[in-house]
Amino acid sequence: HEQLLQMMEERMMDVEQKLRLVKRLLQDKVNQLKEQLSKNTKADAMVKDLYVENAQLLKALEVTEQRQKTAERKNYLLEEKIANLNRIVRNLASPSFSP
């Protein structure tokens, strides 16, 4: 009877030891997951910041492209005016140089 009791005690101690080990492993895993959650939260905040910054940069690019198109149109009109003025100057200068 005592031998059976001793075997049961050994088994209980073995089970308790295994439970402590499992508890330690689970706690390690919990700590690891908490750390990962913290990293993911920081990464999520960075992604949101980058998303906002990207939207701002796209808007700035749109404005810049529009300004470039406007400048190109103005440049084209100025070149046409210069060509017209050169033609007028040539026309005015031609008769005065004629004999």
Secondary structure, DSSP 8 states (H G I E B T S, - for coil): -HHHHHHHHHHHHHHHHHHHHHHHHHHHHHHHHHHHHHHHHHHHHHHHHHHHHHHHHHHHHHHHHHHHHHHHHHHHHHHHHHHHHHHHHHHHHHHHH--
